[in-house]
Amino acid sequence: MNTNETINKLLAKDVSWLEPDGNHDDIAICSRIRLARNIEGISFPIVADADQRSEICDMIKTTVINSECLDKPEMFFKMNELSALHRKLLLERRLISNELSGAPQGSALIVADGENSSIMINEEDHLRLQVLYPGLDLEQAWLKISHIDDCLSERLAFAYDSRLGYLTSCPSNIGTGIRASVMLHLPGLILSEQINAAMHGIRTLGLTVRGIYGEGSENHGGLFQISNQSTLGESELMIIERLTSVIRQLITHEKNARVMMLEHNKHIILNHVGRAYGRLRHAFVLGIEEALNSLSALRMGVDLKMFTALNIRTINDLFIKINPAHLLLIAGKPLNDLEQNIKRADVVRETLRRLESEAKN
């Protein structure tokens, strides 16, 4: 199967981690855990030459494919063989990091069925294991990634120090090598002007706040990634339990903000959601930021049971499909900025029209 066929196969699949779990009114969209690992006695990717990186990549790929460590590892991508558009697509689907997107020869990605687990090869470290679960479910994500980690450690000798823990390229990852994060949808805190205070409190607890695509990305659409900052001095379970506790508090604050606004400023929320729906349903030109913010309002409206025809899963899918690489691949041809904005409006408008039609039948 060539790269284009593999990309088309990826696009045709539903992303399993976008399925709402229903446990927290879908305020928590998904949970992700990454583990950084390196192979003992081999130079880190940042100092290895092209031949060494290629050898490492081949070794890891062979190990993963020939084992049962990763459920149905159906797709394999070499970064230097992908176009910029295809790398952007993987980034939009949260399968790779910015670092891997720009990595040189010898960097690759293995993706399991459903996109809920994957392995980045030769990013900052030899391996970055990743597991994604719907909603707030760091515990299950940990069980899954821990199994993958244990399975691979039986076949690969990971660099480990009895005092420091797992050795990584970046000192901030030494120890457990874990990065746990939860993507939250917090429009209530934004509308009630409590978001800055909430994020300040999160940072004082030693946690990190990022945008939808991780480090360096902006916060659009009311979407925030909350993750641990420290990987040394605590066990993986301690890190997960502390992060989960903070996330539950944030979810409670978001719920309270929505309730207070419905009680005291109901027409503000109704106007916010109604205008967003009108914009998305009838716009013929739609920029990315405007689309994300309008989808955020619409998603809150669905959460608050303001619609019967719309559902969270479809709104979640639109958050992915309106991004540039997805639009270009859906269109099947190059698009300039205006053409992208027109295509984005078409995709959203037709999706909402279809849902309304299905609800009537």
One Martini backbone bead per residue (centre of mass of N, CA, C, O) as a GRO file, in nm:
protein
  361
    1MET     BB    1   0.093   0.038   0.026
    2ASN     BB    2   0.072   0.354  -0.033
    3THR     BB    3   0.058   0.662   0.095
    4ASN     BB    4  -0.218   0.753  -0.021
    5GLU     BB    5  -0.374   0.499   0.072
    6THR     BB    6  -0.314   0.535   0.376
    7ILE     BB    7  -0.441   0.813   0.408
    8ASN     BB    8  -0.726   0.730   0.308
    9LYS     BB    9  -0.766   0.522   0.533
   10LEU     BB   10  -0.751   0.722   0.762
   11LEU     BB   11  -0.989   0.911   0.671
   12ALA     BB   12  -1.212   0.669   0.677
   13LYS     BB   13  -1.176   0.673   0.978
   14ASP     BB   14  -1.273   0.663   1.290
   15VAL     BB   15  -1.216   0.838   1.583
   16SER     BB   16  -1.223   0.693   1.890
   17TRP     BB   17  -1.143   0.951   2.084
   18LEU     BB   18  -1.423   1.117   1.996
   19GLU     BB   19  -1.597   0.954   2.172
   20PRO     BB   20  -1.828   1.002   2.388
   21ASP     BB   21  -1.874   0.912   2.741
   22GLY     BB   22  -2.087   1.084   2.942
   23ASN     BB   23  -1.955   1.158   3.238
   24HIS     BB   24  -1.899   1.504   3.176
   25ASP     BB   25  -2.069   1.643   2.953
   26ASP     BB   26  -1.818   1.661   2.754
   27ILE     BB   27  -1.579   1.840   2.863
   28ALA     BB   28  -1.415   1.591   2.827
   29ILE     BB   29  -1.271   1.473   2.541
   30CYS     BB   30  -0.960   1.379   2.615
   31SER     BB   31  -0.703   1.133   2.679
   32ARG     BB   32  -0.338   1.152   2.732
   33ILE     BB   33  -0.045   0.935   2.686
   34ARG     BB   34   0.311   0.972   2.723
   35LEU     BB   35   0.621   0.794   2.642
   36ALA     BB   36   0.964   0.814   2.705
   37ARG     BB   37   1.214   0.636   2.504
   38ASN     BB   38   1.534   0.459   2.520
   39ILE     BB   39   1.813   0.304   2.390
   40GLU     BB   40   2.063   0.138   2.498
   41GLY     BB   41   2.373   0.264   2.368
   42ILE     BB   42   2.221   0.493   2.200
   43SER     BB   43   2.192   0.761   2.038
   44PHE     BB   44   2.032   1.025   2.025
   45PRO     BB   45   1.857   1.169   1.770
   46ILE     BB   46   1.997   1.462   1.790
   47VAL     BB   47   2.302   1.304   1.734
   48ALA     BB   48   2.230   1.131   1.514
   49ASP     BB   49   2.265   0.994   1.224
   50ALA     BB   50   2.104   0.883   0.949
   51ASP     BB   51   2.188   0.585   0.975
   52GLN     BB   52   2.113   0.545   1.273
   53ARG     BB   53   1.816   0.625   1.249
   54SER     BB   54   1.740   0.402   1.046
   55GLU     BB   55   1.816   0.162   1.223
   56ILE     BB   56   1.628   0.225   1.456
   57CYS     BB   57   1.367   0.225   1.295
   58ASP     BB   58   1.381  -0.069   1.193
   59MET     BB   59   1.395  -0.204   1.471
   60ILE     BB   60   1.127  -0.098   1.587
   61LYS     BB   61   0.938  -0.190   1.367
   62THR     BB   62   0.998  -0.493   1.385
   63THR     BB   63   0.921  -0.527   1.682
   64VAL     BB   64   0.625  -0.432   1.662
   65ILE     BB   65   0.516  -0.606   1.424
   66ASN     BB   66   0.624  -0.895   1.563
   67SER     BB   67   0.430  -0.813   1.778
   68GLU     BB   68   0.165  -0.746   2.046
   69CYS     BB   69   0.193  -0.449   2.161
   70LEU     BB   70   0.020  -0.345   1.916
   71ASP     BB   71  -0.281  -0.295   1.803
   72LYS     BB   72  -0.303  -0.321   1.495
   73PRO     BB   73  -0.047  -0.216   1.304
   74GLU     BB   74  -0.153  -0.061   1.007
   75MET     BB   75   0.040   0.204   1.013
   76PHE     BB   76   0.317   0.348   0.814
   77PHE     BB   77   0.541   0.636   0.858
   78LYS     BB   78   0.767   0.830   0.678
   79MET     BB   79   0.855   1.150   0.703
   80ASN     BB   80   1.044   1.185   0.435
   81GLU     BB   81   0.783   1.065   0.252
   82LEU     BB   82   0.618   1.309   0.327
   83SER     BB   83   0.425   1.549   0.289
   84ALA     BB   84   0.329   1.840   0.424
   85LEU     BB   85   0.027   1.765   0.418
   86HIS     BB   86   0.048   1.487   0.565
   87ARG     BB   87   0.178   1.593   0.824
   88LYS     BB   88  -0.054   1.785   0.894
   89LEU     BB   89  -0.268   1.569   0.928
   90LEU     BB   90  -0.134   1.421   1.170
   91LEU     BB   91  -0.142   1.670   1.351
   92GLU     BB   92  -0.455   1.718   1.347
   93ARG     BB   93  -0.489   1.407   1.474
   94ARG     BB   94  -0.268   1.373   1.710
   95LEU     BB   95  -0.015   1.173   1.611
   96ILE     BB   96   0.181   1.420   1.613
   97SER     BB   97   0.440   1.632   1.639
   98ASN     BB   98   0.619   1.901   1.554
   99GLU     BB   99   0.892   1.756   1.569
  100LEU     BB  100   0.821   1.517   1.379
  101SER     BB  101   0.733   1.679   1.128
  102GLY     BB  102   1.054   1.802   1.114
  103ALA     BB  103   1.197   1.548   1.081
  104PRO     BB  104   1.429   1.352   0.969
  105GLN     BB  105   1.575   1.094   0.881
  106GLY     BB  106   1.428   0.810   1.063
  107SER     BB  107   1.138   0.903   1.093
  108ALA     BB  108   0.828   0.779   1.255
  109LEU     BB  109   0.499   0.604   1.225
  110ILE     BB  110   0.276   0.414   1.435
  111VAL     BB  111  -0.059   0.287   1.376
  112ALA     BB  112  -0.343   0.198   1.517
  113ASP     BB  113  -0.643   0.099   1.541
  114GLY     BB  114  -0.832   0.404   1.577
  115GLU     BB  115  -0.587   0.593   1.695
  116ASN     BB  116  -0.531   0.519   2.017
  117SER     BB  117  -0.244   0.407   1.916
  118SER     BB  118   0.115   0.496   1.920
  119ILE     BB  119   0.443   0.551   1.746
  120MET     BB  120   0.719   0.748   1.783
  121ILE     BB  121   1.014   0.785   1.577
  122ASN     BB  122   1.259   0.992   1.623
  123GLU     BB  123   1.237   1.234   1.785
  124GLU     BB  124   1.378   1.309   2.068
  125ASP     BB  125   1.323   1.009   2.088
  126HIS     BB  126   1.304   0.690   1.997
  127LEU     BB  127   1.036   0.683   2.181
  128ARG     BB  128   0.671   0.760   2.152
  129LEU     BB  129   0.424   0.681   2.337
  130GLN     BB  130   0.059   0.651   2.256
  131VAL     BB  131  -0.257   0.733   2.426
  132LEU     BB  132  -0.616   0.744   2.352
  133TYR     BB  133  -0.911   0.870   2.524
  134PRO     BB  134  -1.213   0.921   2.606
  135GLY     BB  135  -1.233   1.161   2.801
  136LEU     BB  136  -1.196   1.088   3.146
  137ASP     BB  137  -0.920   0.830   3.120
  138LEU     BB  138  -0.625   0.784   3.252
  139GLU     BB  139  -0.633   0.498   3.368
  140GLN     BB  140  -0.674   0.342   3.101
  141ALA     BB  141  -0.440   0.467   2.951
  142TRP     BB  142  -0.226   0.352   3.143
  143LEU     BB  143  -0.281   0.052   3.108
  144LYS     BB  144  -0.219   0.050   2.807
  145ILE     BB  145   0.071   0.180   2.802
  146SER     BB  146   0.197  -0.017   3.006
  147HIS     BB  147   0.172  -0.264   2.829
  148ILE     BB  148   0.343  -0.163   2.594
  149ASP     BB  149   0.598  -0.106   2.760
  150ASP     BB  150   0.642  -0.393   2.871
  151CYS     BB  151   0.657  -0.537   2.600
  152LEU     BB  152   0.903  -0.376   2.484
  153SER     BB  153   1.106  -0.425   2.728
  154GLU     BB  154   1.142  -0.736   2.642
  155ARG     BB  155   1.291  -0.636   2.350
  156LEU     BB  156   1.401  -0.362   2.478
  157ALA     BB  157   1.669  -0.168   2.598
  158PHE     BB  158   1.626   0.064   2.827
  159ALA     BB  159   1.717   0.365   2.941
  160TYR     BB  160   1.844   0.328   3.285
  161ASP     BB  161   1.833   0.474   3.616
  162SER     BB  162   1.820   0.411   3.953
  163ARG     BB  163   1.794   0.728   4.026
  164LEU     BB  164   1.647   0.877   3.762
  165GLY     BB  165   1.559   0.672   3.549
  166TYR     BB  166   1.456   0.760   3.263
  167LEU     BB  167   1.630   0.841   2.972
  168THR     BB  168   1.645   1.165   2.816
  169SER     BB  169   1.691   1.425   2.608
  170CYS     BB  170   1.509   1.580   2.802
  171PRO     BB  171   1.523   1.672   3.132
  172SER     BB  172   1.200   1.702   3.176
  173ASN     BB  173   1.166   1.363   3.125
  174ILE     BB  174   1.300   1.257   3.352
  175GLY     BB  175   1.211   0.929   3.482
  176THR     BB  176   0.910   0.849   3.366
  177GLY     BB  177   0.830   1.001   3.082
  178ILE     BB  178   0.557   1.146   3.144
  179ARG     BB  179   0.255   1.260   2.952
  180ALA     BB  180  -0.031   1.398   3.080
  181SER     BB  181  -0.359   1.461   2.924
  182VAL     BB  182  -0.640   1.699   2.891
  183MET     BB  183  -0.917   1.779   2.697
  184LEU     BB  184  -1.095   2.087   2.722
  185HIS     BB  185  -1.426   2.239   2.745
  186LEU     BB  186  -1.442   2.613   2.838
  187PRO     BB  187  -1.681   2.837   2.775
  188GLY     BB  188  -1.792   2.926   3.054
  189LEU     BB  189  -1.528   3.055   3.162
  190ILE     BB  190  -1.507   3.260   2.935
  191LEU     BB  191  -1.787   3.408   2.953
  192SER     BB  192  -1.735   3.460   3.281
  193GLU     BB  193  -1.429   3.547   3.321
  194GLN     BB  194  -1.252   3.279   3.462
  195ILE     BB  195  -1.005   3.163   3.298
  196ASN     BB  196  -0.751   3.308   3.406
  197ALA     BB  197  -0.775   3.212   3.698
  198ALA     BB  198  -0.777   2.909   3.637
  199MET     BB  199  -0.498   2.896   3.488
  200HIS     BB  200  -0.331   3.008   3.716
  201GLY     BB  201  -0.396   2.780   3.916
  202ILE     BB  202  -0.277   2.552   3.746
  203ARG     BB  203   0.020   2.659   3.740
  204THR     BB  204   0.063   2.658   4.056
  205LEU     BB  205   0.042   2.324   4.043
  206GLY     BB  206   0.245   2.234   3.799
  207LEU     BB  207   0.092   2.288   3.538
  208THR     BB  208  -0.004   2.271   3.192
  209VAL     BB  209  -0.101   2.503   2.927
  210ARG     BB  210  -0.262   2.430   2.614
  211GLY     BB  211  -0.343   2.381   2.310
  212ILE     BB  212  -0.471   2.165   2.077
  213TYR     BB  213  -0.145   2.122   1.956
  214GLY     BB  214   0.014   2.218   2.191
  215GLU     BB  215   0.306   2.341   2.187
  216GLY     BB  216   0.250   2.681   2.078
  217SER     BB  217  -0.047   2.678   2.084
  218GLU     BB  218  -0.357   2.803   2.061
  219ASN     BB  219  -0.664   2.916   2.206
  220HIS     BB  220  -0.933   2.755   2.054
  221GLY     BB  221  -1.264   2.675   2.108
  222GLY     BB  222  -1.224   2.623   2.425
  223LEU     BB  223  -0.944   2.465   2.411
  224PHE     BB  224  -0.766   2.259   2.659
  225GLN     BB  225  -0.446   2.156   2.774
  226ILE     BB  226  -0.379   1.944   3.051
  227SER     BB  227  -0.057   1.900   3.219
  228ASN     BB  228   0.220   1.774   3.317
  229GLN     BB  229   0.557   1.881   3.418
  230SER     BB  230   0.648   1.657   3.602
  231THR     BB  231   0.871   1.338   3.604
  232LEU     BB  232   1.005   1.382   3.889
  233GLY     BB  233   0.930   1.228   4.216
  234GLU     BB  234   0.698   1.062   4.077
  235SER     BB  235   0.470   0.856   4.003
  236GLU     BB  236   0.252   0.781   3.766
  237LEU     BB  237   0.001   0.758   3.954
  238MET     BB  238   0.040   1.029   4.096
  239ILE     BB  239   0.016   1.206   3.847
  240ILE     BB  240  -0.266   1.108   3.758
  241GLU     BB  241  -0.422   1.171   4.020
  242ARG     BB  242  -0.361   1.475   4.030
  243LEU     BB  243  -0.475   1.549   3.752
  244THR     BB  244  -0.760   1.436   3.790
  245SER     BB  245  -0.841   1.615   4.027
  246VAL     BB  246  -0.815   1.886   3.875
  247ILE     BB  247  -1.010   1.824   3.643
  248ARG     BB  248  -1.262   1.786   3.817
  249GLN     BB  249  -1.264   2.077   3.916
  250LEU     BB  250  -1.291   2.212   3.637
  251ILE     BB  251  -1.559   2.081   3.563
  252THR     BB  252  -1.716   2.205   3.794
  253HIS     BB  253  -1.664   2.503   3.717
  254GLU     BB  254  -1.798   2.484   3.439
  255LYS     BB  255  -2.076   2.402   3.533
  256ASN     BB  256  -2.125   2.646   3.719
  257ALA     BB  257  -2.098   2.863   3.501
  258ARG     BB  258  -2.342   2.770   3.338
  259VAL     BB  259  -2.558   2.787   3.556
  260MET     BB  260  -2.524   3.087   3.625
  261MET     BB  261  -2.587   3.192   3.338
  262LEU     BB  262  -2.872   3.065   3.317
  263GLU     BB  263  -2.985   3.222   3.569
  264HIS     BB  264  -2.860   3.535   3.495
  265ASN     BB  265  -2.768   3.493   3.153
  266LYS     BB  266  -2.940   3.340   2.937
  267HIS     BB  267  -2.932   3.530   2.678
  268ILE     BB  268  -2.630   3.511   2.633
  269ILE     BB  269  -2.619   3.212   2.560
  270LEU     BB  270  -2.839   3.204   2.342
  271ASN     BB  271  -2.696   3.408   2.160
  272HIS     BB  272  -2.426   3.263   2.128
  273VAL     BB  273  -2.543   3.000   2.004
  274GLY     BB  274  -2.733   3.115   1.782
  275ARG     BB  275  -2.517   3.267   1.619
  276ALA     BB  276  -2.339   3.024   1.561
  277TYR     BB  277  -2.546   2.861   1.405
  278GLY     BB  278  -2.605   3.066   1.184
  279ARG     BB  279  -2.318   3.083   1.077
  280LEU     BB  280  -2.276   2.776   1.011
  281ARG     BB  281  -2.546   2.730   0.838
  282HIS     BB  282  -2.495   3.012   0.631
  283ALA     BB  283  -2.214   3.016   0.558
  284PHE     BB  284  -1.962   3.072   0.273
  285VAL     BB  285  -1.740   3.196   0.473
  286LEU     BB  286  -1.469   3.032   0.676
  287GLY     BB  287  -1.269   3.066   0.922
  288ILE     BB  288  -1.091   2.895   1.154
  289GLU     BB  289  -1.146   3.064   1.411
  290GLU     BB  290  -1.448   3.105   1.369
  291ALA     BB  291  -1.519   2.804   1.359
  292LEU     BB  292  -1.416   2.716   1.637
  293ASN     BB  293  -1.585   2.917   1.808
  294SER     BB  294  -1.862   2.825   1.697
  295LEU     BB  295  -1.838   2.524   1.775
  296SER     BB  296  -1.814   2.575   2.074
  297ALA     BB  297  -2.098   2.693   2.110
  298LEU     BB  298  -2.249   2.450   1.991
  299ARG     BB  299  -2.146   2.241   2.191
  300MET     BB  300  -2.275   2.371   2.439
  301GLY     BB  301  -2.564   2.347   2.333
  302VAL     BB  302  -2.563   2.039   2.333
  303ASP     BB  303  -2.494   1.996   2.631
  304LEU     BB  304  -2.770   2.182   2.706
  305LYS     BB  305  -3.010   2.077   2.520
  306MET     BB  306  -3.079   2.280   2.253
  307PHE     BB  307  -3.068   2.014   2.073
  308THR     BB  308  -3.183   1.739   1.854
  309ALA     BB  309  -3.002   1.706   1.580
  310LEU     BB  310  -2.749   1.721   1.747
  311ASN     BB  311  -2.403   1.601   1.809
  312ILE     BB  312  -2.101   1.553   1.954
  313ARG     BB  313  -1.951   1.379   1.747
  314THR     BB  314  -1.982   1.570   1.503
  315ILE     BB  315  -1.846   1.814   1.631
  316ASN     BB  316  -1.576   1.678   1.682
  317ASP     BB  317  -1.515   1.616   1.384
  318LEU     BB  318  -1.513   1.917   1.289
  319PHE     BB  319  -1.259   2.005   1.446
  320ILE     BB  320  -1.090   1.840   1.232
  321LYS     BB  321  -1.210   1.890   0.927
  322ILE     BB  322  -1.149   2.221   0.923
  323ASN     BB  323  -0.872   2.175   0.859
  324PRO     BB  324  -0.654   2.227   0.607
  325ALA     BB  325  -0.567   1.933   0.530
  326HIS     BB  326  -0.849   1.813   0.519
  327LEU     BB  327  -0.967   2.001   0.304
  328LEU     BB  328  -0.764   1.933   0.076
  329LEU     BB  329  -0.830   1.624   0.071
  330ILE     BB  330  -1.130   1.650   0.019
  331ALA     BB  331  -1.095   1.818  -0.247
  332GLY     BB  332  -0.831   1.716  -0.422
  333LYS     BB  333  -0.695   2.014  -0.410
  334PRO     BB  334  -0.581   2.308  -0.439
  335LEU     BB  335  -0.603   2.589  -0.197
  336ASN     BB  336  -0.670   2.882  -0.117
  337ASP     BB  337  -0.771   3.071   0.136
  338LEU     BB  338  -1.056   3.127   0.025
  339GLU     BB  339  -1.120   2.833  -0.062
  340GLN     BB  340  -1.099   2.718   0.222
  341ASN     BB  341  -1.330   2.890   0.346
  342ILE     BB  342  -1.544   2.775   0.157
  343LYS     BB  343  -1.507   2.473   0.221
  344ARG     BB  344  -1.561   2.493   0.522
  345ALA     BB  345  -1.851   2.594   0.496
  346ASP     BB  346  -1.956   2.352   0.338
  347VAL     BB  347  -1.900   2.128   0.544
  348VAL     BB  348  -2.069   2.246   0.776
  349ARG     BB  349  -2.339   2.302   0.636
  350GLU     BB  350  -2.389   2.005   0.533
  351THR     BB  351  -2.382   1.867   0.808
  352LEU     BB  352  -2.623   2.018   0.936
  353ARG     BB  353  -2.829   1.950   0.719
  354ARG     BB  354  -2.817   1.642   0.752
  355LEU     BB  355  -2.906   1.628   1.050
  356GLU     BB  356  -3.182   1.761   1.007
  357SER     BB  357  -3.289   1.552   0.804
  358GLU     BB  358  -3.262   1.300   0.989
  359ALA     BB  359  -3.454   1.410   1.218
  360LYS     BB  360  -3.717   1.416   1.030
  361ASN     BB  361  -3.705   1.089   0.941
   0.00000   0.00000   0.00000
